[in-house]
Amino acid sequence: MDTDVREQVGHDTIEAQVKDMEKRIERIELALNKINRGHYGRCDKCGGAIPVERLELVPEALFCVDCEKKLHK
Ligand SMILES: [Zn+2]
């Protein structure tokens, strides 16, 4: 019984991680697209520049900090 529960939790965790990775891959593909179009480092929402420090932390960032915050509200 205990083992079953643990396996279930583990499975859910892995599934959540896979979903996170799929989302990340999607964003990376979008970011690569932006590089090809010469738009990399620009916010997809407001067109403003994404700070270099942010791109170093999140290379696949598509939005500036302000727009990203608005998206998660
Ligand atoms: Zn923006």
PDB file of the backbone (N, CA, C, O) and the ligand in Angstrom, with CONECT records:
HET     ZN  A 101       1
ATOM      1  N   MET A   1       0.848  -1.216   0.000  1.00  0.00           N
ATOM      2  CA  MET A   1       0.000   0.000   0.000  1.00  0.00           C
ATOM      3  C   MET A   1       0.872   1.251   0.000  1.00  0.00           C
ATOM      4  O   MET A   1       0.715   2.147  -0.830  1.00  0.00           O
ATOM      5  N   ASP A   2       1.798   1.284   0.959  1.00  0.00           N
ATOM      6  CA  ASP A   2       2.694   2.447   1.040  1.00  0.00           C
ATOM      7  C   ASP A   2       3.455   2.653  -0.258  1.00  0.00           C
ATOM      8  O   ASP A   2       3.578   3.770  -0.762  1.00  0.00           O
ATOM      9  N   THR A   3       3.964   1.540  -0.788  1.00  0.00           N
ATOM     10  CA  THR A   3       4.764   1.597  -2.004  1.00  0.00           C
ATOM     11  C   THR A   3       3.928   2.144  -3.159  1.00  0.00           C
ATOM     12  O   THR A   3       4.401   2.958  -3.952  1.00  0.00           O
ATOM     13  N   ASP A   4       2.677   1.682  -3.241  1.00  0.00           N
ATOM     14  CA  ASP A   4       1.800   2.144  -4.314  1.00  0.00           C
ATOM     15  C   ASP A   4       1.648   3.659  -4.298  1.00  0.00           C
ATOM     16  O   ASP A   4       1.730   4.329  -5.328  1.00  0.00           O
ATOM     17  N   VAL A   5       1.420   4.182  -3.073  1.00  0.00           N
ATOM     18  CA  VAL A   5       1.227   5.625  -2.941  1.00  0.00           C
ATOM     19  C   VAL A   5       2.480   6.361  -3.399  1.00  0.00           C
ATOM     20  O   VAL A   5       2.407   7.343  -4.137  1.00  0.00           O
ATOM     21  N   ARG A   6       3.627   5.868  -2.947  1.00  0.00           N
ATOM     22  CA  ARG A   6       4.880   6.540  -3.294  1.00  0.00           C
ATOM     23  C   ARG A   6       5.114   6.515  -4.815  1.00  0.00           C
ATOM     24  O   ARG A   6       5.558   7.494  -5.415  1.00  0.00           O
ATOM     25  N   GLU A   7       4.798   5.364  -5.408  1.00  0.00           N
ATOM     26  CA  GLU A   7       4.983   5.256  -6.855  1.00  0.00           C
ATOM     27  C   GLU A   7       4.088   6.242  -7.591  1.00  0.00           C
ATOM     28  O   GLU A   7       4.486   6.860  -8.579  1.00  0.00           O
ATOM     29  N   GLN A   8       2.854   6.372  -7.073  1.00  0.00           N
ATOM     30  CA  GLN A   8       1.899   7.287  -7.699  1.00  0.00           C
ATOM     31  C   GLN A   8       2.425   8.719  -7.635  1.00  0.00           C
ATOM     32  O   GLN A   8       2.391   9.453  -8.623  1.00  0.00           O
ATOM     33  N   VAL A   9       2.914   9.105  -6.444  1.00  0.00           N
ATOM     34  CA  VAL A   9       3.439  10.457  -6.261  1.00  0.00           C
ATOM     35  C   VAL A   9       4.628  10.666  -7.187  1.00  0.00           C
ATOM     36  O   VAL A   9       4.744  11.701  -7.842  1.00  0.00           O
ATOM     37  N   GLY A  10       5.512   9.667  -7.233  1.00  0.00           N
ATOM     38  CA  GLY A  10       6.691   9.774  -8.098  1.00  0.00           C
ATOM     39  C   GLY A  10       6.303   9.946  -9.542  1.00  0.00           C
ATOM     40  O   GLY A  10       6.904  10.741 -10.265  1.00  0.00           O
ATOM     41  N   HIS A  11       5.304   9.205  -9.966  1.00  0.00           N
ATOM     42  CA  HIS A  11       4.846   9.286 -11.345  1.00  0.00           C
ATOM     43  C   HIS A  11       4.303  10.676 -11.652  1.00  0.00           C
ATOM     44  O   HIS A  11       4.607  11.263 -12.690  1.00  0.00           O
ATOM     45  N   ASP A  12       3.491  11.192 -10.725  1.00  0.00           N
ATOM     46  CA  ASP A  12       2.930  12.527 -10.928  1.00  0.00           C
ATOM     47  C   ASP A  12       4.031  13.575 -11.017  1.00  0.00           C
ATOM     48  O   ASP A  12       3.969  14.496 -11.832  1.00  0.00           O
ATOM     49  N   THR A  13       5.051  13.416 -10.156  1.00  0.00           N
ATOM     50  CA  THR A  13       6.145  14.374 -10.156  1.00  0.00           C
ATOM     51  C   THR A  13       6.875  14.345 -11.486  1.00  0.00           C
ATOM     52  O   THR A  13       7.207  15.385 -12.055  1.00  0.00           O
ATOM     53  N   ILE A  14       7.121  13.127 -11.973  1.00  0.00           N
ATOM     54  CA  ILE A  14       7.823  13.014 -13.252  1.00  0.00           C
ATOM     55  C   ILE A  14       6.977  13.611 -14.364  1.00  0.00           C
ATOM     56  O   ILE A  14       7.493  14.295 -15.248  1.00  0.00           O
ATOM     57  N   GLU A  15       5.682  13.352 -14.319  1.00  0.00           N
ATOM     58  CA  GLU A  15       4.801  13.898 -15.354  1.00  0.00           C
ATOM     59  C   GLU A  15       4.820  15.426 -15.331  1.00  0.00           C
ATOM     60  O   GLU A  15       4.840  16.075 -16.376  1.00  0.00           O
ATOM     61  N   ALA A  16       4.812  15.989 -14.120  1.00  0.00           N
ATOM     62  CA  ALA A  16       4.858  17.444 -13.989  1.00  0.00           C
ATOM     63  C   ALA A  16       6.180  17.978 -14.525  1.00  0.00           C
ATOM     64  O   ALA A  16       6.218  19.023 -15.175  1.00  0.00           O
ATOM     65  N   GLN A  17       7.268  17.251 -14.247  1.00  0.00           N
ATOM     66  CA  GLN A  17       8.583  17.690 -14.728  1.00  0.00           C
ATOM     67  C   GLN A  17       8.644  17.634 -16.246  1.00  0.00           C
ATOM     68  O   GLN A  17       9.207  18.521 -16.888  1.00  0.00           O
ATOM     69  N   VAL A  18       8.051  16.570 -16.822  1.00  0.00           N
ATOM     70  CA  VAL A  18       8.043  16.448 -18.282  1.00  0.00           C
ATOM     71  C   VAL A  18       7.253  17.603 -18.886  1.00  0.00           C
ATOM     72  O   VAL A  18       7.655  18.176 -19.899  1.00  0.00           O
ATOM     73  N   LYS A  19       6.115  17.946 -18.252  1.00  0.00           N
ATOM     74  CA  LYS A  19       5.308  19.058 -18.760  1.00  0.00           C
ATOM     75  C   LYS A  19       6.088  20.358 -18.693  1.00  0.00           C
ATOM     76  O   LYS A  19       6.049  21.160 -19.627  1.00  0.00           O
ATOM     77  N   ASP A  20       6.800  20.572 -17.584  1.00  0.00           N
ATOM     78  CA  ASP A  20       7.627  21.768 -17.429  1.00  0.00           C
ATOM     79  C   ASP A  20       8.671  21.833 -18.528  1.00  0.00           C
ATOM     80  O   ASP A  20       8.910  22.886 -19.119  1.00  0.00           O
ATOM     81  N   MET A  21       9.297  20.675 -18.793  1.00  0.00           N
ATOM     82  CA  MET A  21      10.344  20.632 -19.818  1.00  0.00           C
ATOM     83  C   MET A  21       9.762  20.916 -21.196  1.00  0.00           C
ATOM     84  O   MET A  21      10.369  21.617 -22.007  1.00  0.00           O
ATOM     85  N   GLU A  22       8.567  20.358 -21.455  1.00  0.00           N
ATOM     86  CA  GLU A  22       7.932  20.598 -22.758  1.00  0.00           C
ATOM     87  C   GLU A  22       7.649  22.084 -22.941  1.00  0.00           C
ATOM     88  O   GLU A  22       7.837  22.640 -24.024  1.00  0.00           O
ATOM     89  N   LYS A  23       7.189  22.719 -21.855  1.00  0.00           N
ATOM     90  CA  LYS A  23       6.923  24.157 -21.909  1.00  0.00           C
ATOM     91  C   LYS A  23       8.213  24.911 -22.190  1.00  0.00           C
ATOM     92  O   LYS A  23       8.242  25.853 -22.982  1.00  0.00           O
ATOM     93  N   ARG A  24       9.290  24.473 -21.517  1.00  0.00           N
ATOM     94  CA  ARG A  24      10.571  25.144 -21.664  1.00  0.00           C
ATOM     95  C   ARG A  24      11.081  24.988 -23.101  1.00  0.00           C
ATOM     96  O   ARG A  24      11.580  25.940 -23.700  1.00  0.00           O
ATOM     97  N   ILE A  25      10.947  23.767 -23.646  1.00  0.00           N
ATOM     98  CA  ILE A  25      11.386  23.521 -25.018  1.00  0.00           C
ATOM     99  C   ILE A  25      10.617  24.413 -25.985  1.00  0.00           C
ATOM    100  O   ILE A  25      11.186  24.963 -26.928  1.00  0.00           O
ATOM    101  N   GLU A  26       9.300  24.552 -25.736  1.00  0.00           N
ATOM    102  CA  GLU A  26       8.471  25.420 -26.566  1.00  0.00           C
ATOM    103  C   GLU A  26       9.020  26.846 -26.559  1.00  0.00           C
ATOM    104  O   GLU A  26       9.141  27.495 -27.598  1.00  0.00           O
ATOM    105  N   ARG A  27       9.351  27.311 -25.344  1.00  0.00           N
ATOM    106  CA  ARG A  27       9.869  28.675 -25.203  1.00  0.00           C
ATOM    107  C   ARG A  27      11.228  28.812 -25.873  1.00  0.00           C
ATOM    108  O   ARG A  27      11.525  29.831 -26.496  1.00  0.00           O
ATOM    109  N   ILE A  28      12.056  27.770 -25.739  1.00  0.00           N
ATOM    110  CA  ILE A  28      13.384  27.832 -26.357  1.00  0.00           C
ATOM    111  C   ILE A  28      13.230  27.902 -27.873  1.00  0.00           C
ATOM    112  O   ILE A  28      13.954  28.635 -28.546  1.00  0.00           O
ATOM    113  N   GLU A  29      12.267  27.124 -28.408  1.00  0.00           N
ATOM    114  CA  GLU A  29      12.044  27.166 -29.854  1.00  0.00           C
ATOM    115  C   GLU A  29      11.592  28.551 -30.289  1.00  0.00           C
ATOM    116  O   GLU A  29      12.022  29.062 -31.323  1.00  0.00           O
ATOM    117  N   LEU A  30      10.715  29.153 -29.483  1.00  0.00           N
ATOM    118  CA  LEU A  30      10.255  30.506 -29.796  1.00  0.00           C
ATOM    119  C   LEU A  30      11.424  31.493 -29.732  1.00  0.00           C
ATOM    120  O   LEU A  30      11.543  32.393 -30.563  1.00  0.00           O
ATOM    121  N   ALA A  31      12.284  31.302 -28.724  1.00  0.00           N
ATOM    122  CA  ALA A  31      13.447  32.180 -28.586  1.00  0.00           C
ATOM    123  C   ALA A  31      14.390  32.012 -29.784  1.00  0.00           C
ATOM    124  O   ALA A  31      14.937  32.992 -30.291  1.00  0.00           O
ATOM    125  N   LEU A  32      14.576  30.768 -30.229  1.00  0.00           N
ATOM    126  CA  LEU A  32      15.430  30.520 -31.392  1.00  0.00           C
ATOM    127  C   LEU A  32      14.841  31.187 -32.627  1.00  0.00           C
ATOM    128  O   LEU A  32      15.568  31.739 -33.453  1.00  0.00           O
ATOM    129  N   ASN A  33      13.514  31.129 -32.746  1.00  0.00           N
ATOM    130  CA  ASN A  33      12.824  31.811 -33.833  1.00  0.00           C
ATOM    131  C   ASN A  33      13.112  33.300 -33.823  1.00  0.00           C
ATOM    132  O   ASN A  33      13.326  33.926 -34.861  1.00  0.00           O
ATOM    133  N   LYS A  34      13.111  33.851 -32.599  1.00  0.00           N
ATOM    134  CA  LYS A  34      13.368  35.285 -32.456  1.00  0.00           C
ATOM    135  C   LYS A  34      14.793  35.616 -32.885  1.00  0.00           C
ATOM    136  O   LYS A  34      15.045  36.657 -33.492  1.00  0.00           O
ATOM    137  N   ILE A  35      15.721  34.717 -32.561  1.00  0.00           N
ATOM    138  CA  ILE A  35      17.110  34.953 -32.985  1.00  0.00           C
ATOM    139  C   ILE A  35      17.150  35.010 -34.509  1.00  0.00           C
ATOM    140  O   ILE A  35      17.788  35.890 -35.087  1.00  0.00           O
ATOM    141  N   ASN A  36      16.454  34.051 -35.165  1.00  0.00           N
ATOM    142  CA  ASN A  36      16.443  34.008 -36.627  1.00  0.00           C
ATOM    143  C   ASN A  36      15.842  35.272 -37.229  1.00  0.00           C
ATOM    144  O   ASN A  36      16.269  35.732 -38.288  1.00  0.00           O
ATOM    145  N   ARG A  37      14.852  35.824 -36.544  1.00  0.00           N
ATOM    146  CA  ARG A  37      14.194  37.029 -37.057  1.00  0.00           C
ATOM    147  C   ARG A  37      14.934  38.298 -36.618  1.00  0.00           C
ATOM    148  O   ARG A  37      14.579  39.407 -37.017  1.00  0.00           O
ATOM    149  N   GLY A  38      15.967  38.113 -35.790  1.00  0.00           N
ATOM    150  CA  GLY A  38      16.724  39.263 -35.320  1.00  0.00           C
ATOM    151  C   GLY A  38      16.010  40.016 -34.220  1.00  0.00           C
ATOM    152  O   GLY A  38      16.314  41.180 -33.961  1.00  0.00           O
ATOM    153  N   HIS A  39      15.044  39.349 -33.558  1.00  0.00           N
ATOM    154  CA  HIS A  39      14.270  40.001 -32.504  1.00  0.00           C
ATOM    155  C   HIS A  39      14.685  39.540 -31.115  1.00  0.00           C
ATOM    156  O   HIS A  39      14.068  39.925 -30.122  1.00  0.00           O
ATOM    157  N   TYR A  40      15.724  38.720 -31.040  1.00  0.00           N
ATOM    158  CA  TYR A  40      16.108  38.178 -29.735  1.00  0.00           C
ATOM    159  C   TYR A  40      16.499  39.289 -28.776  1.00  0.00           C
ATOM    160  O   TYR A  40      17.189  40.238 -29.150  1.00  0.00           O
ATOM    161  N   GLY A  41      16.040  39.156 -27.514  1.00  0.00           N
ATOM    162  CA  GLY A  41      16.345  40.178 -26.523  1.00  0.00           C
ATOM    163  C   GLY A  41      15.296  41.272 -26.482  1.00  0.00           C
ATOM    164  O   GLY A  41      15.406  42.222 -25.707  1.00  0.00           O
ATOM    165  N   ARG A  42      14.253  41.131 -27.338  1.00  0.00           N
ATOM    166  CA  ARG A  42      13.151  42.104 -27.317  1.00  0.00           C
ATOM    167  C   ARG A  42      11.914  41.432 -26.749  1.00  0.00           C
ATOM    168  O   ARG A  42      11.656  40.258 -27.016  1.00  0.00           O
ATOM    169  N   CYS A  43      11.162  42.172 -25.973  1.00  0.00           N
ATOM    170  CA  CYS A  43       9.944  41.649 -25.368  1.00  0.00           C
ATOM    171  C   CYS A  43       8.883  41.427 -26.444  1.00  0.00           C
ATOM    172  O   CYS A  43       8.640  42.304 -27.273  1.00  0.00           O
ATOM    173  N   ASP A  44       8.249  40.245 -26.428  1.00  0.00           N
ATOM    174  CA  ASP A  44       7.209  39.930 -27.409  1.00  0.00           C
ATOM    175  C   ASP A  44       5.946  40.739 -27.192  1.00  0.00           C
ATOM    176  O   ASP A  44       5.126  40.878 -28.100  1.00  0.00           O
ATOM    177  N   LYS A  45       5.788  41.273 -25.990  1.00  0.00           N
ATOM    178  CA  LYS A  45       4.549  42.010 -25.689  1.00  0.00           C
ATOM    179  C   LYS A  45       4.687  43.496 -25.954  1.00  0.00           C
ATOM    180  O   LYS A  45       3.903  44.072 -26.708  1.00  0.00           O
ATOM    181  N   CYS A  46       5.688  44.123 -25.333  1.00  0.00           N
ATOM    182  CA  CYS A  46       5.788  45.579 -25.443  1.00  0.00           C
ATOM    183  C   CYS A  46       6.904  46.011 -26.392  1.00  0.00           C
ATOM    184  O   CYS A  46       7.022  47.195 -26.707  1.00  0.00           O
ATOM    185  N   GLY A  47       7.730  45.054 -26.856  1.00  0.00           N
ATOM    186  CA  GLY A  47       8.797  45.391 -27.792  1.00  0.00           C
ATOM    187  C   GLY A  47      10.004  46.025 -27.128  1.00  0.00           C
ATOM    188  O   GLY A  47      10.971  46.392 -27.795  1.00  0.00           O
ATOM    189  N   GLY A  48       9.942  46.152 -25.797  1.00  0.00           N
ATOM    190  CA  GLY A  48      11.063  46.729 -25.062  1.00  0.00           C
ATOM    191  C   GLY A  48      12.224  45.762 -24.957  1.00  0.00           C
ATOM    192  O   GLY A  48      12.063  44.563 -25.185  1.00  0.00           O
ATOM    193  N   ALA A  49      13.386  46.277 -24.615  1.00  0.00           N
ATOM    194  CA  ALA A  49      14.563  45.426 -24.486  1.00  0.00           C
ATOM    195  C   ALA A  49      14.483  44.591 -23.214  1.00  0.00           C
ATOM    196  O   ALA A  49      14.105  45.095 -22.156  1.00  0.00           O
ATOM    197  N   ILE A  50      14.839  43.316 -23.321  1.00  0.00           N
ATOM    198  CA  ILE A  50      14.934  42.460 -22.139  1.00  0.00           C
ATOM    199  C   ILE A  50      16.353  42.624 -21.600  1.00  0.00           C
ATOM    200  O   ILE A  50      17.318  42.453 -22.345  1.00  0.00           O
ATOM    201  N   PRO A  51      16.492  42.960 -20.295  1.00  0.00           N
ATOM    202  CA  PRO A  51      17.834  43.186 -19.747  1.00  0.00           C
ATOM    203  C   PRO A  51      18.747  41.965 -19.929  1.00  0.00           C
ATOM    204  O   PRO A  51      18.313  40.821 -19.795  1.00  0.00           O
ATOM    205  N   VAL A  52      20.017  42.239 -20.236  1.00  0.00           N
ATOM    206  CA  VAL A  52      20.984  41.163 -20.472  1.00  0.00           C
ATOM    207  C   VAL A  52      21.062  40.229 -19.268  1.00  0.00           C
ATOM    208  O   VAL A  52      21.188  39.014 -19.427  1.00  0.00           O
ATOM    209  N   GLU A  53      20.986  40.806 -18.040  1.00  0.00           N
ATOM    210  CA  GLU A  53      21.075  39.974 -16.829  1.00  0.00           C
ATOM    211  C   GLU A  53      19.946  38.943 -16.814  1.00  0.00           C
ATOM    212  O   GLU A  53      20.125  37.806 -16.379  1.00  0.00           O
ATOM    213  N   ARG A  54      18.787  39.369 -17.298  1.00  0.00           N
ATOM    214  CA  ARG A  54      17.637  38.460 -17.342  1.00  0.00           C
ATOM    215  C   ARG A  54      17.877  37.371 -18.395  1.00  0.00           C
ATOM    216  O   ARG A  54      17.549  36.207 -18.165  1.00  0.00           O
ATOM    217  N   LEU A  55      18.433  37.733 -19.522  1.00  0.00           N
ATOM    218  CA  LEU A  55      18.693  36.740 -20.579  1.00  0.00           C
ATOM    219  C   LEU A  55      19.763  35.748 -20.146  1.00  0.00           C
ATOM    220  O   LEU A  55      19.759  34.587 -20.557  1.00  0.00           O
ATOM    221  N   GLU A  56      20.686  36.229 -19.304  1.00  0.00           N
ATOM    222  CA  GLU A  56      21.713  35.308 -18.809  1.00  0.00           C
ATOM    223  C   GLU A  56      21.097  34.263 -17.888  1.00  0.00           C
ATOM    224  O   GLU A  56      21.489  33.096 -17.898  1.00  0.00           O
ATOM    225  N   LEU A  57      20.115  34.708 -17.084  1.00  0.00           N
ATOM    226  CA  LEU A  57      19.439  33.789 -16.160  1.00  0.00           C
ATOM    227  C   LEU A  57      18.429  32.913 -16.890  1.00  0.00           C
ATOM    228  O   LEU A  57      18.343  31.709 -16.653  1.00  0.00           O
ATOM    229  N   VAL A  58      17.663  33.542 -17.786  1.00  0.00           N
ATOM    230  CA  VAL A  58      16.601  32.838 -18.520  1.00  0.00           C
ATOM    231  C   VAL A  58      16.800  33.096 -20.016  1.00  0.00           C
ATOM    232  O   VAL A  58      16.163  33.983 -20.584  1.00  0.00           O
ATOM    233  N   PRO A  59      17.677  32.328 -20.647  1.00  0.00           N
ATOM    234  CA  PRO A  59      17.998  32.611 -22.065  1.00  0.00           C
ATOM    235  C   PRO A  59      16.780  32.511 -22.980  1.00  0.00           C
ATOM    236  O   PRO A  59      16.755  33.107 -24.057  1.00  0.00           O
ATOM    237  N   GLU A  60      15.766  31.749 -22.543  1.00  0.00           N
ATOM    238  CA  GLU A  60      14.590  31.584 -23.399  1.00  0.00           C
ATOM    239  C   GLU A  60      13.494  32.602 -23.075  1.00  0.00           C
ATOM    240  O   GLU A  60      12.366  32.472 -23.551  1.00  0.00           O
ATOM    241  N   ALA A  61      13.824  33.614 -22.266  1.00  0.00           N
ATOM    242  CA  ALA A  61      12.822  34.618 -21.894  1.00  0.00           C
ATOM    243  C   ALA A  61      12.261  35.296 -23.139  1.00  0.00           C
ATOM    244  O   ALA A  61      13.005  35.721 -24.023  1.00  0.00           O
ATOM    245  N   LEU A  62      10.929  35.387 -23.191  1.00  0.00           N
ATOM    246  CA  LEU A  62      10.276  36.006 -24.346  1.00  0.00           C
ATOM    247  C   LEU A  62       9.755  37.399 -24.017  1.00  0.00           C
ATOM    248  O   LEU A  62       9.481  38.205 -24.906  1.00  0.00           O
ATOM    249  N   PHE A  63       9.623  37.666 -22.712  1.00  0.00           N
ATOM    250  CA  PHE A  63       9.054  38.937 -22.293  1.00  0.00           C
ATOM    251  C   PHE A  63       9.970  39.635 -21.304  1.00  0.00           C
ATOM    252  O   PHE A  63      10.795  39.000 -20.647  1.00  0.00           O
ATOM    253  N   CYS A  64       9.817  40.951 -21.205  1.00  0.00           N
ATOM    254  CA  CYS A  64      10.557  41.684 -20.198  1.00  0.00           C
ATOM    255  C   CYS A  64       9.950  41.370 -18.825  1.00  0.00           C
ATOM    256  O   CYS A  64       8.881  40.765 -18.744  1.00  0.00           O
ATOM    257  N   VAL A  65      10.617  41.771 -17.768  1.00  0.00           N
ATOM    258  CA  VAL A  65      10.168  41.414 -16.412  1.00  0.00           C
ATOM    259  C   VAL A  65       8.745  41.919 -16.161  1.00  0.00           C
ATOM    260  O   VAL A  65       7.918  41.196 -15.604  1.00  0.00           O
ATOM    261  N   ASP A  66       8.462  43.152 -16.568  1.00  0.00           N
ATOM    262  CA  ASP A  66       7.135  43.732 -16.330  1.00  0.00           C
ATOM    263  C   ASP A  66       6.028  42.926 -17.011  1.00  0.00           C
ATOM    264  O   ASP A  66       5.009  42.616 -16.394  1.00  0.00           O
ATOM    265  N   CYS A  67       6.236  42.590 -18.288  1.00  0.00           N
ATOM    266  CA  CYS A  67       5.203  41.855 -19.029  1.00  0.00           C
ATOM    267  C   CYS A  67       5.062  40.437 -18.478  1.00  0.00           C
ATOM    268  O   CYS A  67       3.955  39.907 -18.394  1.00  0.00           O
ATOM    269  N   GLU A  68       6.173  39.833 -18.107  1.00  0.00           N
ATOM    270  CA  GLU A  68       6.131  38.490 -17.526  1.00  0.00           C
ATOM    271  C   GLU A  68       5.292  38.496 -16.255  1.00  0.00           C
ATOM    272  O   GLU A  68       4.500  37.582 -16.022  1.00  0.00           O
ATOM    273  N   LYS A  69       5.470  39.539 -15.424  1.00  0.00           N
ATOM    274  CA  LYS A  69       4.710  39.659 -14.183  1.00  0.00           C
ATOM    275  C   LYS A  69       3.231  39.801 -14.485  1.00  0.00           C
ATOM    276  O   LYS A  69       2.396  39.199 -13.810  1.00  0.00           O
ATOM    277  N   LYS A  70       2.899  40.596 -15.498  1.00  0.00           N
ATOM    278  CA  LYS A  70       1.482  40.814 -15.855  1.00  0.00           C
ATOM    279  C   LYS A  70       0.857  39.503 -16.324  1.00  0.00           C
ATOM    280  O   LYS A  70      -0.319  39.245 -16.068  1.00  0.00           O
ATOM    281  N   LEU A  71       1.657  38.663 -17.020  1.00  0.00           N
ATOM    282  CA  LEU A  71       1.141  37.393 -17.537  1.00  0.00           C
ATOM    283  C   LEU A  71       0.737  36.464 -16.416  1.00  0.00           C
ATOM    284  O   LEU A  71      -0.210  35.690 -16.554  1.00  0.00           O
ATOM    285  N   HIS A  72       1.456  36.537 -15.297  1.00  0.00           N
ATOM    286  CA  HIS A  72       1.219  35.592 -14.212  1.00  0.00           C
ATOM    287  C   HIS A  72       0.191  36.097 -13.217  1.00  0.00           C
ATOM    288  O   HIS A  72      -0.085  35.430 -12.220  1.00  0.00           O
ATOM    289  N   LYS A  73      -0.383  37.276 -13.475  1.00  0.00           N
ATOM    290  CA  LYS A  73      -1.377  37.803 -12.538  1.00  0.00           C
ATOM    291  C   LYS A  73      -2.704  37.108 -12.727  1.00  0.00           C
ATOM    292  O   LYS A  73      -3.668  37.417 -12.027  1.00  0.00           O
TER     293      LYS A  73
HETATM  294 ZN    ZN A 101       7.492  43.866 -22.117  1.00  0.00          ZN2+
END
